[in-house]
Amino acid sequence: MTSPHAREHLAYRWIPSSPLYRAASAVIADWEQRGIDPCQGSLHGTDIGDKDAPYFAEFGWRDFTSIPACLTKYGGVEWLEVVRPTRTRPLDTLRILPRDHRLLGRVSWA
């Protein structure tokens, strides 16, 4: 992880031994590898930097019903869902990239 702002964000929210810290670190590393500034991301319900971040990541299906709104109404580009974060096991992650934001807005996820 190279972003000092993202490192501060993680240190403020979780202790290093937390599964959520591990999941957040993995998400940030993935974003940075793909050339995405972590300050454009929202982790587990909180923006890292920019308000109205277009990249979303959640852990443990906490905000599953928010996916359509985040990817339509709030201008989201993608949603990463770390399914069941643990301290040691592989981090299974679902990546949602809508092909048509208009159609996604009509789907009921409740």
mmCIF file of the C-alpha atoms, coordinates in Angstrom:
data_MODEL
# 
_entry.id   MODEL 
# 
loop_
_atom_site.group_PDB 
_atom_site.id 
_atom_site.type_symbol 
_atom_site.label_atom_id 
_atom_site.label_alt_id 
_atom_site.label_comp_id 
_atom_site.label_asym_id 
_atom_site.label_entity_id 
_atom_site.label_seq_id 
_atom_site.pdbx_PDB_ins_code 
_atom_site.Cartn_x 
_atom_site.Cartn_y 
_atom_site.Cartn_z 
_atom_site.occupancy 
_atom_site.B_iso_or_equiv 
_atom_site.pdbx_formal_charge 
_atom_site.auth_seq_id 
_atom_site.auth_comp_id 
_atom_site.auth_asym_id 
_atom_site.auth_atom_id 
_atom_site.pdbx_PDB_model_num 
ATOM 1   C CA . MET A 1 1   ? 0.000   0.000   0.000   1.00 0.00 ? 1   MET A CA 1 
ATOM 2   C CA . THR A 1 2   ? 1.548   3.270   -1.094  1.00 0.00 ? 2   THR A CA 1 
ATOM 3   C CA . SER A 1 3   ? -1.077  5.911   -0.246  1.00 0.00 ? 3   SER A CA 1 
ATOM 4   C CA . PRO A 1 4   ? -0.292  7.618   3.075   1.00 0.00 ? 4   PRO A CA 1 
ATOM 5   C CA . HIS A 1 5   ? -3.903  8.801   3.364   1.00 0.00 ? 5   HIS A CA 1 
ATOM 6   C CA . ALA A 1 6   ? -5.185  5.222   2.929   1.00 0.00 ? 6   ALA A CA 1 
ATOM 7   C CA . ARG A 1 7   ? -2.695  3.949   5.560   1.00 0.00 ? 7   ARG A CA 1 
ATOM 8   C CA . GLU A 1 8   ? -3.951  6.582   8.012   1.00 0.00 ? 8   GLU A CA 1 
ATOM 9   C CA . HIS A 1 9   ? -7.536  5.640   7.246   1.00 0.00 ? 9   HIS A CA 1 
ATOM 10  C CA . LEU A 1 10  ? -6.864  1.960   8.027   1.00 0.00 ? 10  LEU A CA 1 
ATOM 11  C CA . ALA A 1 11  ? -4.927  2.733   11.202  1.00 0.00 ? 11  ALA A CA 1 
ATOM 12  C CA . TYR A 1 12  ? -7.773  4.932   12.445  1.00 0.00 ? 12  TYR A CA 1 
ATOM 13  C CA . ARG A 1 13  ? -10.494 2.342   11.820  1.00 0.00 ? 13  ARG A CA 1 
ATOM 14  C CA . TRP A 1 14  ? -9.008  -1.081  12.603  1.00 0.00 ? 14  TRP A CA 1 
ATOM 15  C CA . ILE A 1 15  ? -6.197  -2.781  14.472  1.00 0.00 ? 15  ILE A CA 1 
ATOM 16  C CA . PRO A 1 16  ? -3.722  -4.674  12.247  1.00 0.00 ? 16  PRO A CA 1 
ATOM 17  C CA . SER A 1 17  ? -4.856  -8.086  13.535  1.00 0.00 ? 17  SER A CA 1 
ATOM 18  C CA . SER A 1 18  ? -8.494  -7.445  12.493  1.00 0.00 ? 18  SER A CA 1 
ATOM 19  C CA . PRO A 1 19  ? -9.919  -9.390  9.554   1.00 0.00 ? 19  PRO A CA 1 
ATOM 20  C CA . LEU A 1 20  ? -11.469 -6.108  8.368   1.00 0.00 ? 20  LEU A CA 1 
ATOM 21  C CA . TYR A 1 21  ? -8.043  -4.436  8.351   1.00 0.00 ? 21  TYR A CA 1 
ATOM 22  C CA . ARG A 1 22  ? -6.733  -7.321  6.248   1.00 0.00 ? 22  ARG A CA 1 
ATOM 23  C CA . ALA A 1 23  ? -9.679  -7.103  3.831   1.00 0.00 ? 23  ALA A CA 1 
ATOM 24  C CA . ALA A 1 24  ? -9.354  -3.321  3.521   1.00 0.00 ? 24  ALA A CA 1 
ATOM 25  C CA . SER A 1 25  ? -5.602  -3.600  2.909   1.00 0.00 ? 25  SER A CA 1 
ATOM 26  C CA . ALA A 1 26  ? -6.208  -6.139  0.147   1.00 0.00 ? 26  ALA A CA 1 
ATOM 27  C CA . VAL A 1 27  ? -8.835  -3.938  -1.494  1.00 0.00 ? 27  VAL A CA 1 
ATOM 28  C CA . ILE A 1 28  ? -6.559  -0.891  -1.388  1.00 0.00 ? 28  ILE A CA 1 
ATOM 29  C CA . ALA A 1 29  ? -3.652  -2.902  -2.807  1.00 0.00 ? 29  ALA A CA 1 
ATOM 30  C CA . ASP A 1 30  ? -5.911  -4.125  -5.623  1.00 0.00 ? 30  ASP A CA 1 
ATOM 31  C CA . TRP A 1 31  ? -7.060  -0.594  -6.411  1.00 0.00 ? 31  TRP A CA 1 
ATOM 32  C CA . GLU A 1 32  ? -3.478  0.694   -6.465  1.00 0.00 ? 32  GLU A CA 1 
ATOM 33  C CA . GLN A 1 33  ? -2.361  -2.196  -8.716  1.00 0.00 ? 33  GLN A CA 1 
ATOM 34  C CA . ARG A 1 34  ? -5.077  -1.216  -11.175 1.00 0.00 ? 34  ARG A CA 1 
ATOM 35  C CA . GLY A 1 35  ? -4.104  2.471   -11.062 1.00 0.00 ? 35  GLY A CA 1 
ATOM 36  C CA . ILE A 1 36  ? -7.063  3.585   -8.922  1.00 0.00 ? 36  ILE A CA 1 
ATOM 37  C CA . ASP A 1 37  ? -6.332  6.233   -6.291  1.00 0.00 ? 37  ASP A CA 1 
ATOM 38  C CA . PRO A 1 38  ? -7.588  4.804   -2.955  1.00 0.00 ? 38  PRO A CA 1 
ATOM 39  C CA . CYS A 1 39  ? -8.863  8.268   -2.057  1.00 0.00 ? 39  CYS A CA 1 
ATOM 40  C CA . GLN A 1 40  ? -11.573 7.643   -4.660  1.00 0.00 ? 40  GLN A CA 1 
ATOM 41  C CA . GLY A 1 41  ? -12.774 4.642   -2.655  1.00 0.00 ? 41  GLY A CA 1 
ATOM 42  C CA . SER A 1 42  ? -15.272 3.941   0.063   1.00 0.00 ? 42  SER A CA 1 
ATOM 43  C CA . LEU A 1 43  ? -14.400 1.166   2.525   1.00 0.00 ? 43  LEU A CA 1 
ATOM 44  C CA . HIS A 1 44  ? -17.058 -0.473  4.630   1.00 0.00 ? 44  HIS A CA 1 
ATOM 45  C CA . GLY A 1 45  ? -19.317 2.572   4.484   1.00 0.00 ? 45  GLY A CA 1 
ATOM 46  C CA . THR A 1 46  ? -16.735 5.352   4.875   1.00 0.00 ? 46  THR A CA 1 
ATOM 47  C CA . ASP A 1 47  ? -15.016 7.339   2.121   1.00 0.00 ? 47  ASP A CA 1 
ATOM 48  C CA . ILE A 1 48  ? -11.225 7.259   2.322   1.00 0.00 ? 48  ILE A CA 1 
ATOM 49  C CA . GLY A 1 49  ? -10.805 10.703  0.829   1.00 0.00 ? 49  GLY A CA 1 
ATOM 50  C CA . ASP A 1 50  ? -13.066 12.161  -1.815  1.00 0.00 ? 50  ASP A CA 1 
ATOM 51  C CA . LYS A 1 51  ? -16.724 12.620  -1.037  1.00 0.00 ? 51  LYS A CA 1 
ATOM 52  C CA . ASP A 1 52  ? -18.930 10.674  -3.452  1.00 0.00 ? 52  ASP A CA 1 
ATOM 53  C CA . ALA A 1 53  ? -16.266 8.063   -4.146  1.00 0.00 ? 53  ALA A CA 1 
ATOM 54  C CA . PRO A 1 54  ? -17.004 5.955   -7.260  1.00 0.00 ? 54  PRO A CA 1 
ATOM 55  C CA . TYR A 1 55  ? -15.308 2.777   -5.956  1.00 0.00 ? 55  TYR A CA 1 
ATOM 56  C CA . PHE A 1 56  ? -17.011 0.830   -3.186  1.00 0.00 ? 56  PHE A CA 1 
ATOM 57  C CA . ALA A 1 57  ? -15.821 -2.070  -1.048  1.00 0.00 ? 57  ALA A CA 1 
ATOM 58  C CA . GLU A 1 58  ? -17.753 -3.864  1.670   1.00 0.00 ? 58  GLU A CA 1 
ATOM 59  C CA . PHE A 1 59  ? -17.052 -6.815  3.884   1.00 0.00 ? 59  PHE A CA 1 
ATOM 60  C CA . GLY A 1 60  ? -19.365 -9.634  4.936   1.00 0.00 ? 60  GLY A CA 1 
ATOM 61  C CA . TRP A 1 61  ? -22.411 -8.522  2.902   1.00 0.00 ? 61  TRP A CA 1 
ATOM 62  C CA . ARG A 1 62  ? -23.113 -5.770  5.440   1.00 0.00 ? 62  ARG A CA 1 
ATOM 63  C CA . ASP A 1 63  ? -24.642 -3.334  2.916   1.00 0.00 ? 63  ASP A CA 1 
ATOM 64  C CA . PHE A 1 64  ? -25.778 -5.701  0.177   1.00 0.00 ? 64  PHE A CA 1 
ATOM 65  C CA . THR A 1 65  ? -28.995 -3.762  -0.446  1.00 0.00 ? 65  THR A CA 1 
ATOM 66  C CA . SER A 1 66  ? -26.990 -0.556  -1.033  1.00 0.00 ? 66  SER A CA 1 
ATOM 67  C CA . ILE A 1 67  ? -25.302 -1.929  -4.160  1.00 0.00 ? 67  ILE A CA 1 
ATOM 68  C CA . PRO A 1 68  ? -27.877 -0.680  -6.704  1.00 0.00 ? 68  PRO A CA 1 
ATOM 69  C CA . ALA A 1 69  ? -27.984 2.853   -5.255  1.00 0.00 ? 69  ALA A CA 1 
ATOM 70  C CA . CYS A 1 70  ? -24.196 3.097   -4.973  1.00 0.00 ? 70  CYS A CA 1 
ATOM 71  C CA . LEU A 1 71  ? -23.717 1.974   -8.580  1.00 0.00 ? 71  LEU A CA 1 
ATOM 72  C CA . THR A 1 72  ? -26.478 4.169   -10.006 1.00 0.00 ? 72  THR A CA 1 
ATOM 73  C CA . LYS A 1 73  ? -27.648 7.105   -7.892  1.00 0.00 ? 73  LYS A CA 1 
ATOM 74  C CA . TYR A 1 74  ? -24.173 7.768   -6.443  1.00 0.00 ? 74  TYR A CA 1 
ATOM 75  C CA . GLY A 1 75  ? -22.234 7.289   -9.675  1.00 0.00 ? 75  GLY A CA 1 
ATOM 76  C CA . GLY A 1 76  ? -20.379 4.147   -8.656  1.00 0.00 ? 76  GLY A CA 1 
ATOM 77  C CA . VAL A 1 77  ? -18.011 2.427   -11.051 1.00 0.00 ? 77  VAL A CA 1 
ATOM 78  C CA . GLU A 1 78  ? -17.564 -0.863  -9.187  1.00 0.00 ? 78  GLU A CA 1 
ATOM 79  C CA . TRP A 1 79  ? -18.379 -2.698  -5.987  1.00 0.00 ? 79  TRP A CA 1 
ATOM 80  C CA . LEU A 1 80  ? -15.973 -5.141  -4.357  1.00 0.00 ? 80  LEU A CA 1 
ATOM 81  C CA . GLU A 1 81  ? -17.464 -7.473  -1.766  1.00 0.00 ? 81  GLU A CA 1 
ATOM 82  C CA . VAL A 1 82  ? -15.061 -9.424  0.442   1.00 0.00 ? 82  VAL A CA 1 
ATOM 83  C CA . VAL A 1 83  ? -17.463 -12.199 1.323   1.00 0.00 ? 83  VAL A CA 1 
ATOM 84  C CA . ARG A 1 84  ? -16.187 -13.426 4.704   1.00 0.00 ? 84  ARG A CA 1 
ATOM 85  C CA . PRO A 1 85  ? -13.003 -11.691 5.802   1.00 0.00 ? 85  PRO A CA 1 
ATOM 86  C CA . THR A 1 86  ? -10.729 -13.743 8.027   1.00 0.00 ? 86  THR A CA 1 
ATOM 87  C CA . ARG A 1 87  ? -7.267  -13.199 9.469   1.00 0.00 ? 87  ARG A CA 1 
ATOM 88  C CA . THR A 1 88  ? -5.651  -16.129 7.649   1.00 0.00 ? 88  THR A CA 1 
ATOM 89  C CA . ARG A 1 89  ? -7.848  -17.818 5.042   1.00 0.00 ? 89  ARG A CA 1 
ATOM 90  C CA . PRO A 1 90  ? -8.059  -16.690 1.409   1.00 0.00 ? 90  PRO A CA 1 
ATOM 91  C CA . LEU A 1 91  ? -10.151 -13.580 0.867   1.00 0.00 ? 91  LEU A CA 1 
ATOM 92  C CA . ASP A 1 92  ? -12.995 -14.516 -1.467  1.00 0.00 ? 92  ASP A CA 1 
ATOM 93  C CA . THR A 1 93  ? -14.087 -11.380 -3.287  1.00 0.00 ? 93  THR A CA 1 
ATOM 94  C CA . LEU A 1 94  ? -16.882 -10.610 -5.699  1.00 0.00 ? 94  LEU A CA 1 
ATOM 95  C CA . ARG A 1 95  ? -16.382 -7.756  -8.163  1.00 0.00 ? 95  ARG A CA 1 
ATOM 96  C CA . ILE A 1 96  ? -19.522 -6.123  -9.537  1.00 0.00 ? 96  ILE A CA 1 
ATOM 97  C CA . LEU A 1 97  ? -19.115 -4.011  -12.686 1.00 0.00 ? 97  LEU A CA 1 
ATOM 98  C CA . PRO A 1 98  ? -22.478 -2.982  -14.126 1.00 0.00 ? 98  PRO A CA 1 
ATOM 99  C CA . ARG A 1 99  ? -22.776 -3.091  -17.906 1.00 0.00 ? 99  ARG A CA 1 
ATOM 100 C CA . ASP A 1 100 ? -25.861 -0.895  -17.949 1.00 0.00 ? 100 ASP A CA 1 
ATOM 101 C CA . HIS A 1 101 ? -26.418 1.388   -14.950 1.00 0.00 ? 101 HIS A CA 1 
ATOM 102 C CA . ARG A 1 102 ? -30.007 2.150   -16.056 1.00 0.00 ? 102 ARG A CA 1 
ATOM 103 C CA . LEU A 1 103 ? -31.005 -1.509  -15.844 1.00 0.00 ? 103 LEU A CA 1 
ATOM 104 C CA . LEU A 1 104 ? -29.323 -1.963  -12.471 1.00 0.00 ? 104 LEU A CA 1 
ATOM 105 C CA . GLY A 1 105 ? -31.405 0.896   -11.094 1.00 0.00 ? 105 GLY A CA 1 
ATOM 106 C CA . ARG A 1 106 ? -34.587 -1.064  -11.810 1.00 0.00 ? 106 ARG A CA 1 
ATOM 107 C CA . VAL A 1 107 ? -33.519 -4.167  -9.882  1.00 0.00 ? 107 VAL A CA 1 
ATOM 108 C CA . SER A 1 108 ? -34.884 -4.796  -6.394  1.00 0.00 ? 108 SER A CA 1 
ATOM 109 C CA . TRP A 1 109 ? -32.223 -6.294  -4.102  1.00 0.00 ? 109 TRP A CA 1 
ATOM 110 C CA . ALA A 1 110 ? -34.299 -6.269  -0.927  1.00 0.00 ? 110 ALA A CA 1 
# 
